[in-house]
């Protein structure tokens, strides 16, 4: 069979496009990248079909997660500083051999 026709070419082209287009991550991963922070344009969101019951819980959840992450970073930094201070004190207290 020579000549192929449009279907073969189209199929081949669409397969090529599908292989070379970037793939989007799954929806939960995308939601993890979104940062919903007030103030919200409630009129525009309502016109788009998103009422506050949909996005306010997400925004509150993300805010709570950001606060937890910040607290964990702060605690880790304080612990690291405390360990560095203890090491410094241990070195200073070592007798110097002459």
Phi and psi restraints in degrees (range 20) as a CNS / XPLOR table:
assign (resid 1 and name C) (resid 2 and name N)
       (resid 2 and name CA) (resid 2 and name C) 1.0 -106.5 20.0 2
assign (resid 2 and name N) (resid 2 and name CA)
       (resid 2 and name C) (resid 3 and name N) 1.0 160.3 20.0 2
assign (resid 2 and name C) (resid 3 and name N)
       (resid 3 and name CA) (resid 3 and name C) 1.0 95.0 20.0 2
assign (resid 3 and name N) (resid 3 and name CA)
       (resid 3 and name C) (resid 4 and name N) 1.0 -35.5 20.0 2
assign (resid 3 and name C) (resid 4 and name N)
       (resid 4 and name CA) (resid 4 and name C) 1.0 69.0 20.0 2
assign (resid 4 and name N) (resid 4 and name CA)
       (resid 4 and name C) (resid 5 and name N) 1.0 -76.3 20.0 2
assign (resid 4 and name C) (resid 5 and name N)
       (resid 5 and name CA) (resid 5 and name C) 1.0 100.4 20.0 2
assign (resid 5 and name N) (resid 5 and name CA)
       (resid 5 and name C) (resid 6 and name N) 1.0 174.8 20.0 2
assign (resid 5 and name C) (resid 6 and name N)
       (resid 6 and name CA) (resid 6 and name C) 1.0 -66.1 20.0 2
assign (resid 6 and name N) (resid 6 and name CA)
       (resid 6 and name C) (resid 7 and name N) 1.0 -35.9 20.0 2
assign (resid 6 and name C) (resid 7 and name N)
       (resid 7 and name CA) (resid 7 and name C) 1.0 -64.7 20.0 2
assign (resid 7 and name N) (resid 7 and name CA)
       (resid 7 and name C) (resid 8 and name N) 1.0 -42.4 20.0 2
assign (resid 7 and name C) (resid 8 and name N)
       (resid 8 and name CA) (resid 8 and name C) 1.0 -64.2 20.0 2
assign (resid 8 and name N) (resid 8 and name CA)
       (resid 8 and name C) (resid 9 and name N) 1.0 -44.4 20.0 2
assign (resid 8 and name C) (resid 9 and name N)
       (resid 9 and name CA) (resid 9 and name C) 1.0 -63.7 20.0 2
assign (resid 9 and name N) (resid 9 and name CA)
       (resid 9 and name C) (resid 10 and name N) 1.0 -42.1 20.0 2
assign (resid 9 and name C) (resid 10 and name N)
       (resid 10 and name CA) (resid 10 and name C) 1.0 -64.6 20.0 2
assign (resid 10 and name N) (resid 10 and name CA)
       (resid 10 and name C) (resid 11 and name N) 1.0 -44.4 20.0 2
assign (resid 10 and name C) (resid 11 and name N)
       (resid 11 and name CA) (resid 11 and name C) 1.0 -61.7 20.0 2
assign (resid 11 and name N) (resid 11 and name CA)
       (resid 11 and name C) (resid 12 and name N) 1.0 -43.8 20.0 2
assign (resid 11 and name C) (resid 12 and name N)
       (resid 12 and name CA) (resid 12 and name C) 1.0 -63.8 20.0 2
assign (resid 12 and name N) (resid 12 and name CA)
       (resid 12 and name C) (resid 13 and name N) 1.0 -42.1 20.0 2
assign (resid 12 and name C) (resid 13 and name N)
       (resid 13 and name CA) (resid 13 and name C) 1.0 -66.8 20.0 2
assign (resid 13 and name N) (resid 13 and name CA)
       (resid 13 and name C) (resid 14 and name N) 1.0 -43.2 20.0 2
assign (resid 13 and name C) (resid 14 and name N)
       (resid 14 and name CA) (resid 14 and name C) 1.0 -67.5 20.0 2
assign (resid 14 and name N) (resid 14 and name CA)
       (resid 14 and name C) (resid 15 and name N) 1.0 -34.8 20.0 2
assign (resid 14 and name C) (resid 15 and name N)
       (resid 15 and name CA) (resid 15 and name C) 1.0 -64.8 20.0 2
assign (resid 15 and name N) (resid 15 and name CA)
       (resid 15 and name C) (resid 16 and name N) 1.0 -40.7 20.0 2
assign (resid 15 and name C) (resid 16 and name N)
       (resid 16 and name CA) (resid 16 and name C) 1.0 -63.1 20.0 2
assign (resid 16 and name N) (resid 16 and name CA)
       (resid 16 and name C) (resid 17 and name N) 1.0 -45.9 20.0 2
assign (resid 16 and name C) (resid 17 and name N)
       (resid 17 and name CA) (resid 17 and name C) 1.0 -63.1 20.0 2
assign (resid 17 and name N) (resid 17 and name CA)
       (resid 17 and name C) (resid 18 and name N) 1.0 -43.6 20.0 2
assign (resid 17 and name C) (resid 18 and name N)
       (resid 18 and name CA) (resid 18 and name C) 1.0 -62.9 20.0 2
assign (resid 18 and name N) (resid 18 and name CA)
       (resid 18 and name C) (resid 19 and name N) 1.0 -35.9 20.0 2
assign (resid 18 and name C) (resid 19 and name N)
       (resid 19 and name CA) (resid 19 and name C) 1.0 -73.6 20.0 2
assign (resid 19 and name N) (resid 19 and name CA)
       (resid 19 and name C) (resid 20 and name N) 1.0 -27.2 20.0 2
assign (resid 19 and name C) (resid 20 and name N)
       (resid 20 and name CA) (resid 20 and name C) 1.0 -105.8 20.0 2
assign (resid 20 and name N) (resid 20 and name CA)
       (resid 20 and name C) (resid 21 and name N) 1.0 -0.3 20.0 2
assign (resid 20 and name C) (resid 21 and name N)
       (resid 21 and name CA) (resid 21 and name C) 1.0 -84.6 20.0 2
assign (resid 21 and name N) (resid 21 and name CA)
       (resid 21 and name C) (resid 22 and name N) 1.0 141.1 20.0 2
assign (resid 21 and name C) (resid 22 and name N)
       (resid 22 and name CA) (resid 22 and name C) 1.0 -65.2 20.0 2
assign (resid 22 and name N) (resid 22 and name CA)
       (resid 22 and name C) (resid 23 and name N) 1.0 140.6 20.0 2
assign (resid 22 and name C) (resid 23 and name N)
       (resid 23 and name CA) (resid 23 and name C) 1.0 -91.5 20.0 2
assign (resid 23 and name N) (resid 23 and name CA)
       (resid 23 and name C) (resid 24 and name N) 1.0 137.4 20.0 2
assign (resid 23 and name C) (resid 24 and name N)
       (resid 24 and name CA) (resid 24 and name C) 1.0 -81.2 20.0 2
assign (resid 24 and name N) (resid 24 and name CA)
       (resid 24 and name C) (resid 25 and name N) 1.0 144.6 20.0 2
assign (resid 24 and name C) (resid 25 and name N)
       (resid 25 and name CA) (resid 25 and name C) 1.0 -69.3 20.0 2
assign (resid 25 and name N) (resid 25 and name CA)
       (resid 25 and name C) (resid 26 and name N) 1.0 164.3 20.0 2
assign (resid 25 and name C) (resid 26 and name N)
       (resid 26 and name CA) (resid 26 and name C) 1.0 -60.4 20.0 2
assign (resid 26 and name N) (resid 26 and name CA)
       (resid 26 and name C) (resid 27 and name N) 1.0 157.7 20.0 2
assign (resid 26 and name C) (resid 27 and name N)
       (resid 27 and name CA) (resid 27 and name C) 1.0 -55.0 20.0 2
assign (resid 27 and name N) (resid 27 and name CA)
       (resid 27 and name C) (resid 28 and name N) 1.0 -43.7 20.0 2
assign (resid 27 and name C) (resid 28 and name N)
       (resid 28 and name CA) (resid 28 and name C) 1.0 -59.2 20.0 2
assign (resid 28 and name N) (resid 28 and name CA)
       (resid 28 and name C) (resid 29 and name N) 1.0 -35.2 20.0 2
assign (resid 28 and name C) (resid 29 and name N)
       (resid 29 and name CA) (resid 29 and name C) 1.0 -68.2 20.0 2
assign (resid 29 and name N) (resid 29 and name CA)
       (resid 29 and name C) (resid 30 and name N) 1.0 -38.3 20.0 2
assign (resid 29 and name C) (resid 30 and name N)
       (resid 30 and name CA) (resid 30 and name C) 1.0 -65.4 20.0 2
assign (resid 30 and name N) (resid 30 and name CA)
       (resid 30 and name C) (resid 31 and name N) 1.0 -41.2 20.0 2
assign (resid 30 and name C) (resid 31 and name N)
       (resid 31 and name CA) (resid 31 and name C) 1.0 -63.7 20.0 2
assign (resid 31 and name N) (resid 31 and name CA)
       (resid 31 and name C) (resid 32 and name N) 1.0 -31.8 20.0 2
assign (resid 31 and name C) (resid 32 and name N)
       (resid 32 and name CA) (resid 32 and name C) 1.0 -67.7 20.0 2
assign (resid 32 and name N) (resid 32 and name CA)
       (resid 32 and name C) (resid 33 and name N) 1.0 -24.4 20.0 2
assign (resid 32 and name C) (resid 33 and name N)
       (resid 33 and name CA) (resid 33 and name C) 1.0 -85.6 20.0 2
assign (resid 33 and name N) (resid 33 and name CA)
       (resid 33 and name C) (resid 34 and name N) 1.0 -19.1 20.0 2
assign (resid 33 and name C) (resid 34 and name N)
       (resid 34 and name CA) (resid 34 and name C) 1.0 -80.4 20.0 2
assign (resid 34 and name N) (resid 34 and name CA)
       (resid 34 and name C) (resid 35 and name N) 1.0 140.1 20.0 2
assign (resid 34 and name C) (resid 35 and name N)
       (resid 35 and name CA) (resid 35 and name C) 1.0 -119.1 20.0 2
assign (resid 35 and name N) (resid 35 and name CA)
       (resid 35 and name C) (resid 36 and name N) 1.0 105.8 20.0 2
assign (resid 35 and name C) (resid 36 and name N)
       (resid 36 and name CA) (resid 36 and name C) 1.0 -92.8 20.0 2
assign (resid 36 and name N) (resid 36 and name CA)
       (resid 36 and name C) (resid 37 and name N) 1.0 108.4 20.0 2
assign (resid 36 and name C) (resid 37 and name N)
       (resid 37 and name CA) (resid 37 and name C) 1.0 -127.2 20.0 2
assign (resid 37 and name N) (resid 37 and name CA)
       (resid 37 and name C) (resid 38 and name N) 1.0 131.5 20.0 2
assign (resid 37 and name C) (resid 38 and name N)
       (resid 38 and name CA) (resid 38 and name C) 1.0 -67.4 20.0 2
assign (resid 38 and name N) (resid 38 and name CA)
       (resid 38 and name C) (resid 39 and name N) 1.0 160.8 20.0 2
assign (resid 38 and name C) (resid 39 and name N)
       (resid 39 and name CA) (resid 39 and name C) 1.0 -80.5 20.0 2
assign (resid 39 and name N) (resid 39 and name CA)
       (resid 39 and name C) (resid 40 and name N) 1.0 146.2 20.0 2
assign (resid 39 and name C) (resid 40 and name N)
       (resid 40 and name CA) (resid 40 and name C) 1.0 -101.6 20.0 2
assign (resid 40 and name N) (resid 40 and name CA)
       (resid 40 and name C) (resid 41 and name N) 1.0 148.5 20.0 2
assign (resid 40 and name C) (resid 41 and name N)
       (resid 41 and name CA) (resid 41 and name C) 1.0 -83.5 20.0 2
assign (resid 41 and name N) (resid 41 and name CA)
       (resid 41 and name C) (resid 42 and name N) 1.0 84.8 20.0 2
assign (resid 41 and name C) (resid 42 and name N)
       (resid 42 and name CA) (resid 42 and name C) 1.0 -64.4 20.0 2
assign (resid 42 and name N) (resid 42 and name CA)
       (resid 42 and name C) (resid 43 and name N) 1.0 -32.9 20.0 2
assign (resid 42 and name C) (resid 43 and name N)
       (resid 43 and name CA) (resid 43 and name C) 1.0 -65.3 20.0 2
assign (resid 43 and name N) (resid 43 and name CA)
       (resid 43 and name C) (resid 44 and name N) 1.0 -45.6 20.0 2
assign (resid 43 and name C) (resid 44 and name N)
       (resid 44 and name CA) (resid 44 and name C) 1.0 -67.5 20.0 2
assign (resid 44 and name N) (resid 44 and name CA)
       (resid 44 and name C) (resid 45 and name N) 1.0 -39.9 20.0 2
assign (resid 44 and name C) (resid 45 and name N)
       (resid 45 and name CA) (resid 45 and name C) 1.0 -65.3 20.0 2
assign (resid 45 and name N) (resid 45 and name CA)
       (resid 45 and name C) (resid 46 and name N) 1.0 -40.2 20.0 2
assign (resid 45 and name C) (resid 46 and name N)
       (resid 46 and name CA) (resid 46 and name C) 1.0 -64.3 20.0 2
assign (resid 46 and name N) (resid 46 and name CA)
       (resid 46 and name C) (resid 47 and name N) 1.0 -40.8 20.0 2
assign (resid 46 and name C) (resid 47 and name N)
       (resid 47 and name CA) (resid 47 and name C) 1.0 -64.1 20.0 2
assign (resid 47 and name N) (resid 47 and name CA)
       (resid 47 and name C) (resid 48 and name N) 1.0 -29.6 20.0 2
assign (resid 47 and name C) (resid 48 and name N)
       (resid 48 and name CA) (resid 48 and name C) 1.0 -84.7 20.0 2
assign (resid 48 and name N) (resid 48 and name CA)
       (resid 48 and name C) (resid 49 and name N) 1.0 -3.8 20.0 2
assign (resid 48 and name C) (resid 49 and name N)
       (resid 49 and name CA) (resid 49 and name C) 1.0 93.7 20.0 2
assign (resid 49 and name N) (resid 49 and name CA)
       (resid 49 and name C) (resid 50 and name N) 1.0 12.4 20.0 2
assign (resid 49 and name C) (resid 50 and name N)
       (resid 50 and name CA) (resid 50 and name C) 1.0 -107.3 20.0 2
assign (resid 50 and name N) (resid 50 and name CA)
       (resid 50 and name C) (resid 51 and name N) 1.0 107.5 20.0 2
assign (resid 50 and name C) (resid 51 and name N)
       (resid 51 and name CA) (resid 51 and name C) 1.0 -87.4 20.0 2
assign (resid 51 and name N) (resid 51 and name CA)
       (resid 51 and name C) (resid 52 and name N) 1.0 167.4 20.0 2
assign (resid 51 and name C) (resid 52 and name N)
       (resid 52 and name CA) (resid 52 and name C) 1.0 -60.9 20.0 2
assign (resid 52 and name N) (resid 52 and name CA)
       (resid 52 and name C) (resid 53 and name N) 1.0 -28.4 20.0 2
assign (resid 52 and name C) (resid 53 and name N)
       (resid 53 and name CA) (resid 53 and name C) 1.0 -63.0 20.0 2
assign (resid 53 and name N) (resid 53 and name CA)
       (resid 53 and name C) (resid 54 and name N) 1.0 -21.5 20.0 2
assign (resid 53 and name C) (resid 54 and name N)
       (resid 54 and name CA) (resid 54 and name C) 1.0 -85.1 20.0 2
assign (resid 54 and name N) (resid 54 and name CA)
       (resid 54 and name C) (resid 55 and name N) 1.0 -46.3 20.0 2
assign (resid 54 and name C) (resid 55 and name N)
       (resid 55 and name CA) (resid 55 and name C) 1.0 -100.3 20.0 2
assign (resid 55 and name N) (resid 55 and name CA)
       (resid 55 and name C) (resid 56 and name N) 1.0 -22.4 20.0 2
assign (resid 55 and name C) (resid 56 and name N)
       (resid 56 and name CA) (resid 56 and name C) 1.0 -64.2 20.0 2
assign (resid 56 and name N) (resid 56 and name CA)
       (resid 56 and name C) (resid 57 and name N) 1.0 -44.1 20.0 2
assign (resid 56 and name C) (resid 57 and name N)
       (resid 57 and name CA) (resid 57 and name C) 1.0 -60.8 20.0 2
assign (resid 57 and name N) (resid 57 and name CA)
       (resid 57 and name C) (resid 58 and name N) 1.0 -36.8 20.0 2
assign (resid 57 and name C) (resid 58 and name N)
       (resid 58 and name CA) (resid 58 and name C) 1.0 -63.8 20.0 2
assign (resid 58 and name N) (resid 58 and name CA)
       (resid 58 and name C) (resid 59 and name N) 1.0 -43.8 20.0 2
assign (resid 58 and name C) (resid 59 and name N)
       (resid 59 and name CA) (resid 59 and name C) 1.0 -63.5 20.0 2
assign (resid 59 and name N) (resid 59 and name CA)
       (resid 59 and name C) (resid 60 and name N) 1.0 -42.4 20.0 2
assign (resid 59 and name C) (resid 60 and name N)
       (resid 60 and name CA) (resid 60 and name C) 1.0 -66.1 20.0 2
assign (resid 60 and name N) (resid 60 and name CA)
       (resid 60 and name C) (resid 61 and name N) 1.0 -40.1 20.0 2
assign (resid 60 and name C) (resid 61 and name N)
       (resid 61 and name CA) (resid 61 and name C) 1.0 -64.3 20.0 2
assign (resid 61 and name N) (resid 61 and name CA)
       (resid 61 and name C) (resid 62 and name N) 1.0 -44.6 20.0 2
assign (resid 61 and name C) (resid 62 and name N)
       (resid 62 and name CA) (resid 62 and name C) 1.0 -64.7 20.0 2
assign (resid 62 and name N) (resid 62 and name CA)
       (resid 62 and name C) (resid 63 and name N) 1.0 -39.2 20.0 2
assign (resid 62 and name C) (resid 63 and name N)
       (resid 63 and name CA) (resid 63 and name C) 1.0 -62.8 20.0 2
assign (resid 63 and name N) (resid 63 and name CA)
       (resid 63 and name C) (resid 64 and name N) 1.0 -42.6 20.0 2
assign (resid 63 and name C) (resid 64 and name N)
       (resid 64 and name CA) (resid 64 and name C) 1.0 -64.2 20.0 2
assign (resid 64 and name N) (resid 64 and name CA)
       (resid 64 and name C) (resid 65 and name N) 1.0 -40.8 20.0 2
assign (resid 64 and name C) (resid 65 and name N)
       (resid 65 and name CA) (resid 65 and name C) 1.0 -64.7 20.0 2
assign (resid 65 and name N) (resid 65 and name CA)
       (resid 65 and name C) (resid 66 and name N) 1.0 -41.0 20.0 2
assign (resid 65 and name C) (resid 66 and name N)
       (resid 66 and name CA) (resid 66 and name C) 1.0 -63.6 20.0 2
assign (resid 66 and name N) (resid 66 and name CA)
       (resid 66 and name C) (resid 67 and name N) 1.0 -39.3 20.0 2
assign (resid 66 and name C) (resid 67 and name N)
       (resid 67 and name CA) (resid 67 and name C) 1.0 -64.5 20.0 2
assign (resid 67 and name N) (resid 67 and name CA)
       (resid 67 and name C) (resid 68 and name N) 1.0 -41.9 20.0 2
assign (resid 67 and name C) (resid 68 and name N)
       (resid 68 and name CA) (resid 68 and name C) 1.0 -64.1 20.0 2
assign (resid 68 and name N) (resid 68 and name CA)
       (resid 68 and name C) (resid 69 and name N) 1.0 -42.1 20.0 2
assign (resid 68 and name C) (resid 69 and name N)
       (resid 69 and name CA) (resid 69 and name C) 1.0 -64.4 20.0 2
assign (resid 69 and name N) (resid 69 and name CA)
       (resid 69 and name C) (resid 70 and name N) 1.0 -41.1 20.0 2
assign (resid 69 and name C) (resid 70 and name N)
       (resid 70 and name CA) (resid 70 and name C) 1.0 -64.7 20.0 2
assign (resid 70 and name N) (resid 70 and name CA)
       (resid 70 and name C) (resid 71 and name N) 1.0 -41.3 20.0 2
assign (resid 70 and name C) (resid 71 and name N)
       (resid 71 and name CA) (resid 71 and name C) 1.0 -64.6 20.0 2
assign (resid 71 and name N) (resid 71 and name CA)
       (resid 71 and name C) (resid 72 and name N) 1.0 -39.6 20.0 2
assign (resid 71 and name C) (resid 72 and name N)
       (resid 72 and name CA) (resid 72 and name C) 1.0 -66.4 20.0 2
assign (resid 72 and name N) (resid 72 and name CA)
       (resid 72 and name C) (resid 73 and name N) 1.0 -40.6 20.0 2
assign (resid 72 and name C) (resid 73 and name N)
       (resid 73 and name CA) (resid 73 and name C) 1.0 -63.6 20.0 2
assign (resid 73 and name N) (resid 73 and name CA)
       (resid 73 and name C) (resid 74 and name N) 1.0 -42.0 20.0 2
assign (resid 73 and name C) (resid 74 and name N)
       (resid 74 and name CA) (resid 74 and name C) 1.0 -63.5 20.0 2
assign (resid 74 and name N) (resid 74 and name CA)
       (resid 74 and name C) (resid 75 and name N) 1.0 -44.6 20.0 2
assign (resid 74 and name C) (resid 75 and name N)
       (resid 75 and name CA) (resid 75 and name C) 1.0 -63.3 20.0 2
assign (resid 75 and name N) (resid 75 and name CA)
       (resid 75 and name C) (resid 76 and name N) 1.0 -41.5 20.0 2
assign (resid 75 and name C) (resid 76 and name N)
       (resid 76 and name CA) (resid 76 and name C) 1.0 -64.4 20.0 2
assign (resid 76 and name N) (resid 76 and name CA)
       (resid 76 and name C) (resid 77 and name N) 1.0 -40.6 20.0 2
assign (resid 76 and name C) (resid 77 and name N)
       (resid 77 and name CA) (resid 77 and name C) 1.0 -65.2 20.0 2
assign (resid 77 and name N) (resid 77 and name CA)
       (resid 77 and name C) (resid 78 and name N) 1.0 -43.4 20.0 2
assign (resid 77 and name C) (resid 78 and name N)
       (resid 78 and name CA) (resid 78 and name C) 1.0 -62.8 20.0 2
assign (resid 78 and name N) (resid 78 and name CA)
       (resid 78 and name C) (resid 79 and name N) 1.0 -40.3 20.0 2
assign (resid 78 and name C) (resid 79 and name N)
       (resid 79 and name CA) (resid 79 and name C) 1.0 -64.5 20.0 2
assign (resid 79 and name N) (resid 79 and name CA)
       (resid 79 and name C) (resid 80 and name N) 1.0 -41.9 20.0 2
assign (resid 79 and name C) (resid 80 and name N)
       (resid 80 and name CA) (resid 80 and name C) 1.0 -64.0 20.0 2
assign (resid 80 and name N) (resid 80 and name CA)
       (resid 80 and name C) (resid 81 and name N) 1.0 -42.9 20.0 2
assign (resid 80 and name C) (resid 81 and name N)
       (resid 81 and name CA) (resid 81 and name C) 1.0 -63.7 20.0 2
assign (resid 81 and name N) (resid 81 and name CA)
       (resid 81 and name C) (resid 82 and name N) 1.0 -39.5 20.0 2
assign (resid 81 and name C) (resid 82 and name N)
       (resid 82 and name CA) (resid 82 and name C) 1.0 -63.9 20.0 2
assign (resid 82 and name N) (resid 82 and name CA)
       (resid 82 and name C) (resid 83 and name N) 1.0 -42.7 20.0 2
assign (resid 82 and name C) (resid 83 and name N)
       (resid 83 and name CA) (resid 83 and name C) 1.0 -64.0 20.0 2
assign (resid 83 and name N) (resid 83 and name CA)
       (resid 83 and name C) (resid 84 and name N) 1.0 -40.4 20.0 2
assign (resid 83 and name C) (resid 84 and name N)
       (resid 84 and name CA) (resid 84 and name C) 1.0 -63.8 20.0 2
assign (resid 84 and name N) (resid 84 and name CA)
       (resid 84 and name C) (resid 85 and name N) 1.0 -40.2 20.0 2
assign (resid 84 and name C) (resid 85 and name N)
       (resid 85 and name CA) (resid 85 and name C) 1.0 -63.9 20.0 2
assign (resid 85 and name N) (resid 85 and name CA)
       (resid 85 and name C) (resid 86 and name N) 1.0 -42.3 20.0 2
assign (resid 85 and name C) (resid 86 and name N)
       (resid 86 and name CA) (resid 86 and name C) 1.0 -63.9 20.0 2
assign (resid 86 and name N) (resid 86 and name CA)
       (resid 86 and name C) (resid 87 and name N) 1.0 -41.7 20.0 2
assign (resid 86 and name C) (resid 87 and name N)
       (resid 87 and name CA) (resid 87 and name C) 1.0 -63.0 20.0 2
assign (resid 87 and name N) (resid 87 and name CA)
       (resid 87 and name C) (resid 88 and name N) 1.0 -42.9 20.0 2
assign (resid 87 and name C) (resid 88 and name N)
       (resid 88 and name CA) (resid 88 and name C) 1.0 -61.6 20.0 2
assign (resid 88 and name N) (resid 88 and name CA)
       (resid 88 and name C) (resid 89 and name N) 1.0 -44.8 20.0 2
assign (resid 88 and name C) (resid 89 and name N)
       (resid 89 and name CA) (resid 89 and name C) 1.0 -64.5 20.0 2
assign (resid 89 and name N) (resid 89 and name CA)
       (resid 89 and name C) (resid 90 and name N) 1.0 -37.8 20.0 2
assign (resid 89 and name C) (resid 90 and name N)
       (resid 90 and name CA) (resid 90 and name C) 1.0 -65.1 20.0 2
assign (resid 90 and name N) (resid 90 and name CA)
       (resid 90 and name C) (resid 91 and name N) 1.0 -38.4 20.0 2
assign (resid 90 and name C) (resid 91 and name N)
       (resid 91 and name CA) (resid 91 and name C) 1.0 -69.7 20.0 2
assign (resid 91 and name N) (resid 91 and name CA)
       (resid 91 and name C) (resid 92 and name N) 1.0 -41.7 20.0 2
assign (resid 91 and name C) (resid 92 and name N)
       (resid 92 and name CA) (resid 92 and name C) 1.0 -65.9 20.0 2
assign (resid 92 and name N) (resid 92 and name CA)
       (resid 92 and name C) (resid 93 and name N) 1.0 -34.1 20.0 2
assign (resid 92 and name C) (resid 93 and name N)
       (resid 93 and name CA) (resid 93 and name C) 1.0 -81.8 20.0 2
assign (resid 93 and name N) (resid 93 and name CA)
       (resid 93 and name C) (resid 94 and name N) 1.0 -10.9 20.0 2
assign (resid 93 and name C) (resid 94 and name N)
       (resid 94 and name CA) (resid 94 and name C) 1.0 -69.2 20.0 2
assign (resid 94 and name N) (resid 94 and name CA)
       (resid 94 and name C) (resid 95 and name N) 1.0 136.7 20.0 2
assign (resid 94 and name C) (resid 95 and name N)
       (resid 95 and name CA) (resid 95 and name C) 1.0 -68.7 20.0 2
assign (resid 95 and name N) (resid 95 and name CA)
       (resid 95 and name C) (resid 96 and name N) 1.0 144.9 20.0 2
assign (resid 95 and name C) (resid 96 and name N)
       (resid 96 and name CA) (resid 96 and name C) 1.0 -91.6 20.0 2
assign (resid 96 and name N) (resid 96 and name CA)
       (resid 96 and name C) (resid 97 and name N) 1.0 123.4 20.0 2
assign (resid 96 and name C) (resid 97 and name N)
       (resid 97 and name CA) (resid 97 and name C) 1.0 -84.3 20.0 2
assign (resid 97 and name N) (resid 97 and name CA)
       (resid 97 and name C) (resid 98 and name N) 1.0 126.0 20.0 2
